[in-house]
Amino acid sequence: GACAMKSVSAGKPAFDMPGGEGARGPKGRPIDFDQLGRQTMGDRALEQEVLALFVHQATTMSDRMIDAGREERLRLAHTLKGSSRSVGAYPITECIEELERDPENASIVQRLRRRVNEAAEVAASINR
């Protein structure tokens, strides 16, 4: 269960929290196309463009996290968390939430990069 760990913070049930239980896409897919479709109002060309921009951003930021210090890593993670949630890249969101709890953990950064690669493969497959 890489990056699938659920935690409850500040005593709030997970289902009351954004990205909590039930937020993951169907069958844990890298991208929840229902969420992406809501953001793009069903416009397929716009979906492809938004996903391509997200993948570029996520790739750049996750690469920068490798050598980043704690504060920079947290800043990058915070930015990427919002965009990953908005496009329905919930496995990336979950990984980032784990990273925010343990920003010094390089293995989480590596798992994040794998999740970004999975999202990139999905994005490439819909652009064929």
C-alpha positions in Angstrom: 0.0 0.0 0.0 2.5 2.7 -1.1 1.1 6.1 -0.2 -2.3 4.6 0.5 -2.0 5.2 4.3 -5.0 7.0 5.8 -4.6 9.1 8.9 -7.0 11.1 10.9 -5.7 14.5 11.9 -7.0 16.8 14.6 -9.7 14.3 15.6 -11.7 14.8 12.3 -13.1 11.7 10.7 -11.3 11.0 7.3 -14.6 11.4 5.4 -14.9 15.0 6.6 -11.5 15.8 5.2 -10.7 16.7 1.6 -8.9 13.8 0.0 -10.0 11.5 2.7 -11.8 8.2 2.4 -13.6 7.8 -0.9 -11.5 10.4 -2.7 -9.4 7.9 -4.6 -10.4 7.3 -8.1 -12.2 4.1 -9.2 -10.0 1.1 -8.5 -7.2 3.4 -7.4 -6.5 4.6 -11.0 -3.8 7.3 -11.3 -6.4 9.8 -12.6 -10.1 10.0 -11.6 -11.6 11.1 -15.0 -14.9 11.9 -13.3 -13.2 14.6 -11.3 -11.1 15.8 -14.3 -14.3 15.9 -16.4 -16.0 18.1 -13.8 -13.0 20.5 -13.9 -13.1 20.7 -17.7 -16.9 20.5 -18.2 -16.5 17.4 -20.3 -14.3 19.1 -22.9 -12.0 16.3 -24.1 -9.4 18.6 -25.7 -9.3 20.7 -22.5 -9.0 17.5 -20.4 -5.9 16.5 -22.4 -4.4 20.0 -22.1 -5.1 20.3 -18.4 -3.6 16.8 -17.8 -0.5 17.6 -19.9 0.1 20.8 -17.9 -0.4 19.0 -14.6 2.0 16.2 -15.6 4.6 18.7 -16.6 4.2 20.6 -13.3 4.2 17.4 -11.2 7.2 16.0 -13.0 9.2 19.3 -12.5 8.2 19.6 -8.9 8.7 16.0 -7.9 12.2 16.1 -9.5 13.0 19.3 -7.6 11.9 17.7 -4.3 14.8 15.2 -4.5 17.4 17.7 -3.6 15.2 20.3 -1.9 15.5 21.2 1.8 12.6 20.6 4.2 10.9 24.0 3.7 11.2 24.0 -0.1 9.9 20.4 -0.2 6.9 21.3 1.9 6.2 24.4 -0.3 6.4 22.3 -3.5 4.2 19.6 -1.9 1.6 22.1 -0.9 1.4 23.5 -4.4 1.3 20.1 -6.0 -1.4 18.8 -3.6 -3.9 21.4 -4.8 -3.4 20.8 -8.4 -3.3 17.0 -8.0 -6.6 17.1 -6.2 -8.2 19.4 -8.8 -7.4 17.0 -11.7 -8.3 13.9 -9.8 -4.8 12.5 -9.4 -5.7 11.2 -5.9 -2.8 8.7 -5.6 -0.4 11.7 -5.9 -2.5 13.7 -3.4 -2.3 10.8 -0.9 1.4 10.5 -1.4 1.9 14.3 -0.9 -0.2 14.1 2.3 2.2 11.4 3.6 5.2 13.5 2.6 3.8 16.6 4.4 3.7 14.5 7.6 7.3 13.3 7.0 9.1 15.7 4.7 12.6 14.3 5.4 11.6 10.9 4.1 13.3 10.4 0.7 11.5 7.1 0.0 8.2 9.0 0.0 9.6 11.3 -2.6 10.6 8.3 -4.7 7.1 6.8 -4.4 5.7 10.2 -5.4 7.8 10.2 -8.5 6.4 6.8 -9.4 2.9 8.0 -8.9 3.7 11.0 -11.2 5.1 8.6 -13.8 1.9 6.6 -13.6 -0.2 9.7 -14.2 2.1 10.7 -17.1 1.5 7.2 -18.7 -2.2 7.7 -18.4 -2.0 11.2 -19.9 0.1 9.9 -22.8 -2.3 7.1 -23.5 -5.3 9.4 -23.9 -3.3 11.7 -26.2 -2.7 8.9 -28.7 
